[in-house]
Amino acid sequence: MTLDRRGFLVLASTGLLLGVAGKGLSTAPEPDGLVQRFLAIDWEGTVTVFAKHLDMGQGIWSGLASIVAEELDADWGRVRVVGAPARLPDYAHNAFHEQTTGGSTSTAQSWDELRRAGATARAMLVRAAAQAWHVPEAAVGTRRGELFTDNHTAGYGDFAAAAARLPVPADVTLKSRAEWRLLGGALPRTDTAAKTRGATVYGIDGMWPDMRHAIIARCPQIGGKVRSYDASAARAMPGVDMVVEVPSGIAVIARTTWHAIRAREALRIEWDTHAAETRSDTEIAADFTRAMAETAPAYTDTRGAPEAAFACAHRVVEAEFRFPYLAHASMEPLSISGRMVGGVCEVRAGFQSQTRNQQAIADILGLPLDRVALDTVPAGGSFGRRASFDSDWVAEFAHVLKATRWRWPIKLTRTREDDVTGGYYRPLMIHAMRAGLDREGRLIALDQRMSGQSVTLKAPEKPNWRDWTVMEGVFHELYACSNSRLRWWGPPARVPVLTFRSISNNHTGIAKEIFVDRLARAAGADPVAYRLALLGEEPRQVAVLRLAAEKAGWNTPPRPGITRGVAVHRSEGSFIAQVAELSGAHDDFCIERIVTALDCGLALNPDTVRAQVEGGTGFGLSAGLYGRVTLEGGAAQDGNFDMYRVLRLNEMPRVMETHLIEGADRPSGVGEPGSVPGTAAVVNALERMGLPQVTQFPVFAMSRI
Amino acid sequence: MQNMAVMTRACVDRPRAAQQDRRLMAFTVLINGQPRVLDCEPDMPLLWGLRDLLGLTGTKYSCGKGLCGACTVHLDGAAVRSCSVPVSEVKGAITTIEGIAGPVAERVLAAWDAHQVAQCGYCQPGQVMAAIALIAAGPVDDAALEATMNGNLCRCATYMRIRAAVRDAAQTFAQTVSA
C-alpha cells in the first residue's frame, strides 16, 4: 500500500505534500515521514488524510478522516484533510470504478478501505517503536497520536520515517466497536474553523502571480453556438488582455473578474441557434404530456393485472404533478483556475468527477493524463452540478487555457446569471398517477406514468432498460400494490439535464408521498396508518415512520392552530420519515416544527448526520416551494436570486428534531435522503389546511416573499 | 484615513492599463487597519478590489447584486455588501473577515464553531460579518435576527444553526456587557 518513489513524487508535485514531506524532496531518497495511499504522517506527527471524494458541504472530508483516525488512534486535533490527486486505480470509487463522488455513497464505499488504511499505519508505527525500544509489539500501546509502553512515550511523528521503511503488513486487526473513541461521538469537523474565518480556498479563490480572469459570453438560447462576433469594442475596454473564441462562446480575459464582466457587455455576437432549444418550459411540459398520449413508452413494468383491478375499483383517484427545471445554484458559482507549468496543466476546483475531468482536460490540451494535475479543493456547494458526465464546466476552462496559449494562469468564473441560466438542470418531469381503491379505501390498482429527460443523456443500454436516474423512488416500487404499472417516456429536449440532490427521488418521492396522502384522505384513513399498511416489505421505512410519528405525538391532537403532514421515503440506502407541523393559513404559514426519524445504518458522526437532515430539508423545501427555471424561447429567464428564488432563513422550520435509528452495522447515505420528504410533508399539511391540490411545482410563485 | 484618491500615484506599475483608461486611479482605502492602494476605475465594486487586486478572498462573490450577502464586509462597523459599493465611494474603514477582532467577533466565531454551522462554508464569512454587525449594534431579538440574517443566503440551508449561533453569541455578549 505504500507509494513507490514515483507515486510519492507525483503526490509531492501536485502540492499535496506541502508541509508534509519536509525538506529536500528532489534529493532525499527517503521521505522523512510515512506516506501511504490514504494518509501521510510527517515527522511532527501531523496526519494528512487524502480524500478521494469531494467535500461539497456534506462533511465527507471529516467523515473519511474520522474513519482513518479511529483505526490509527490519531489525535483528532492534528488531523487535516486534502483532496487526493486524480489517479486510478488508487482513488477509484469502489462501485463506480472511476474517481467520483455521488449517490451519498462516499462513506459506505470507503468504510472498509479507510479502516484498513488507518489500522495498517498504526501497526507499522507500533512495529517501528517496538523494534527501537526492544520490546514485543504487544507491549506497545497507542492513544491520541502517541506510542507508549510502561517505560516509553513518543509521538507518531518520531516513528513515522522508521515505519515507512517497514514492509506493509498483509493483514491487520480492526478495532471492535467497543474500542471506538471517535466514531459515533461528537467530533467537530476538520474544516469548520477555516471555513468560518474565510481561510478556506475554494476553486473561485485560486490565485497565482500574473493570473488573469476569464468570463465567457454564452448563447442565451440553450444549445446555441457562436456564428460570428465583433470584439473590437470589448478589446478596447480597460483591463482587457484578450478575447478568444471557445466552443461554448466568447471568452474575455482581463485583469480582474469585474473588468471581464464589464467588457463582455461590449461584445457583439451573432448566435447560431439552429441546434438550440426554442420552447418555453411550459411548452416543453405540454410536449412531454402529449408524448405520453401519442408515443410508446421507453420503459414499462407491470405487476399483476392493473386494468382488470381498476375495473373492480370502487373509486379511482388521479393526480398529475409537473416538476420544473431546477438550477443547482450553489453559493460558489462554478469556477476553476489553472495554469500550464513545466508541461503540466495544474487546475484547481471542487472536482466531483476527477477521472472524467482529468480526461477532458487531457483530450483538449493534447496531454498525457499524468500531465494533468487536479487539485481538488472543497466546493462551495454542488448539489449535483459539478458531476456533469461530460465535464462541461471543466472542458470549457481547458478550451480557454488552450485558446490563450496558456500565456497566463487563468481563473474562469461564472457570474450568478451564467450559473443559473447555463442549463444542466434537474429534469422537468411530468408524473401522472391513477389509483384504484376498494370499498374500504384500500389500494388495489396503480398506474403511474412519467415523462421527462434522463440525466444519463444516452440511449438505453438495452430495450426497456430501467433507468434508475429517472425511476428510483417511484410509488410503483416502494408501496405494495399487487396490480401496478409504471411507464416512462423520455421525449427529446435540447436542455441539458443533470443529477440534482437525490437524483430522481427529488420528484418521484414527492409525487409518491403527496399521492399516498390523498389516497389516505380519500379512504378516510389516518395517513400514518394508511402508509404502514402499504409498507409490508419495507421494515426500515416502517420503523422510521413509527418513530417520527411517536416523537411528533402523532396520536395526540396537535396544539390549536397546528396542522400536521407526514411523509416517508427511502433513498441512497437510508430510510427517513418526517412530520411537519404548520401554523397560519395555507397561503401564509409558518413551519413550526419538523420531526425526523432517519435510519442511515451506522451514524459515524450523529451531529453531521443531523446537519445534513436539517440542511437537506431546507434545500428540498427551497426546490419544492419556490424553485423553478423559467424558459422563454429556449432561454432561461431567471438570472439571479431576485428571479430564481431560494429559501431564506425566515422560511426555515422554527424547530427541527432529528432522531436516529441504527438499522444496520454499516453506514449508508446521509447527504441526500434528507432533501426528499420535507416538501411532501409540508404540502400534505397545506392541502389539509385548504390549499387547492398541488399540480405543479414550485407550490408558490415569486409572489410569496 | 479616508478614501484618498491619490491621482499622482495612478498607474505607476501598470502603464499599459493606464494607456487604456485615463480614469484608472489609485484609491487608498483603510482595510483591516492598513492603508491599501487599489489601482482601479472609480466604479469598480469594492468586492473585486478586495478579491482580485488584494487577494482577500475570504469575502465571497455569489450574486453581485446585493441579493445574497456572501460579500458582506464592515464599513465603520456596519454591514455593507461589498459588491454594491464602488471603490471611489468608500468613506470609512473597511473590515473584512480576515480582519475581524474584538469581543463580539470572538463570541460569534466561537458560537459558529460550537454549533458546527458550516457545511460547504462558502456563505459563512458573509453570515459571520452580518452577525457581528448585528450584535455589535445592540440587543438582538428574534425579529431583528430574522430581519438581518434573512439577507444572507445559504444554499446548504444551515439556517437552523445560524439562528442558534446568533442567539448564543448575542446572549453571551449581552452577559459580558451587563456583568
Interface residues (C-beta under 8 A of the other chain):
Chain A: D55 M56 G57 Q58 G59 P188 R189 D191 T192 A193 A194 K195 T196 R197 G198 A199 T200 V201 Y202 I204 D205 M207 H213 A236 M237 P238 G239 V240 R255 T256 T257 W258 I261 A329 S330 M331 E332 P333 P378 A379 G380 G381 F383 T413 T415 R416 D607 T608 A611 Q612 E614 G615 G616 T617 G618 F619 L621 S622 N640 F641 D642 V646 L647 R648 L649 N650 M652 P653 M656
Chain B: A17 Q20 D21 R23 L24 C40 E41 M44 P45 L47 W48 R51 D52 L53 G55 T57 G58 T59 K60 Y61 S62 C63 G64 K65 L67 C68 A70 T96 I97 E98 L109 W112 D113 Q116 V117 A118 Q119 C120 G121 Y122 C123 Q124 P125 V128 E146 M149 N150 N152 L153 C154 R155 C156 A157 T158 Y159 M160 R161 I162 R163
